[in-house]
Amino acid sequence: MPRVLWKGAISFGLVHIPVGLYSAEKRSSFDLTMLDRRTMKPVGFKRYNKETGEDVPWDDIVKGYEYEKDRYVVLTEEDFKRANVEATQTVDILNFVEADDISPMYFETPYYLAPDKRGHKGYALLRETLKQTGKIGIANVVIKTRQYIAALMPLGDVIFMNTLRYANELRETDELDVPSSNLKAVGVNAREIGMAGKLVEGMTAKWNPEEYRDTYHEDLLALIEKRIQSGKTGVITEPSEEEEERPAKGEVIDLMALLKRSVESKIKGAKPAGTAKARGRKSGRRAA
């Protein structure tokens, strides 16, 4: 069983469903140790009192809110809970929206909600209601010391919760230099759109997340293993002349010609060199 992050309840209307919150992420982290390049020894960090310069053990460290210059209110984990006990223990559903109404850019972090022994019936009722109505529950939830807005969705037999970004956490697009929607003004013609459409059709497949993997991570591990085998573990690689002299601006390209070649490659059953997977492998080797 994964570690439960907290236990509380899903609340909608007068219904309370006891649940536990679990992380839905399983990241393959790539841990690196910071070294002193002169001795190749690990670099450490000290926790110290900025006034006395003395080291401070973890047991003597508390969290404080600075309300005036150099004056603090000390807050403990119990204080965070006492501020609003109900909010810290409840996934409070505020309303329900259509599944397609939420833009993907709002989604942030995934979690699973699982019922305890007393919550199975209510959990199943909410899950099946979400499935049959096609709706998503929008809720308030406090995780650790921060309140989030979250979306509750059915995923097979599980109720899946994804925290959402607040509207004011997303940047406006006004300052971005993007091409006009007037295609004639930016030089895109109907033939190019038609050819691009053919390429999209040729590359269309059923979504299968198992087909995708972190090839850059694999390439980086292969480079590390090569260094170990050659005994060159302490080599510090500097940028090559080719990388340093790379031009800042790309060359002018013939989009129509590239689209035609790409479509022809798909027809012949070959993967064009510009696909995302191929680009990922090339960029992995270059960065390494």
Long-range contacts (C-beta under 8 A, 24 or more apart in sequence): 5-111, 5-143, 6-88, 6-89, 6-143, 7-89, 7-116, 8-88, 8-89, 8-90, 8-91, 9-89, 9-90, 9-91, 9-119, 10-90, 10-91, 10-93, 10-113, 10-122, 10-123, 10-126, 10-139, 10-152, 10-159, 11-90, 11-91, 11-92, 11-93, 12-93, 12-126, 12-137, 15-122, 15-125, 15-126, 16-122, 17-115, 17-119, 17-122, 17-123, 17-126, 18-115, 18-116, 18-118, 18-119, 19-91, 19-113, 19-114, 19-115, 19-116, 19-119, 19-123, 19-159, 20-113, 20-114, 20-115, 20-116, 21-91, 21-111, 21-112, 21-113, 21-143, 21-161, 22-111, 22-112, 22-113, 22-114, 23-110, 23-111, 23-112, 24-110, 24-111, 24-112, 24-160, 25-109, 25-110, 28-214, 28-217, 30-217, 30-220, 37-236, 40-234, 80-144, 80-145, 84-142, 87-140, 87-142, 87-147, 88-142, 90-141, 91-139, 91-140, 91-141, 91-150, 91-152, 91-161, 92-139, 92-140, 92-141, 93-137, 93-138, 93-139, 93-152, 94-138, 94-139, 94-140, 95-137, 95-138, 96-133, 96-135, 96-136, 96-137, 96-138, 97-135, 97-136, 97-138, 98-134, 98-135, 98-136, 99-134, 99-135, 99-136, 99-153, 101-136, 102-136, 102-151, 102-164, 105-165, 105-170, 106-164, 106-165, 106-170, 107-151, 107-162, 107-164, 107-165, 108-148, 108-162, 108-163, 108-164, 108-165, 109-162, 109-163, 110-160, 110-161, 110-162, 111-160, 111-161, 111-162, 111-163, 112-158, 112-159, 112-160, 112-161, 113-152, 113-158, 113-159, 113-160, 113-161, 114-158, 123-159, 126-152, 126-159, 127-154, 127-157, 127-158, 127-159, 128-154, 130-154, 130-159, 138-164, 191-256, 192-255, 192-256, 192-259, 195-256, 195-259, 195-260, 195-263, 196-259, 198-263, 199-259, 199-262, 199-263, 199-266, 202-263, 202-266, 202-267, 203-266, 203-275, 215-277, 215-280, 215-281, 215-284, 216-280, 216-281, 216-283, 216-284, 216-287, 219-281, 219-284, 219-285, 219-288, 220-284, 220-288, 223-288, 243-286
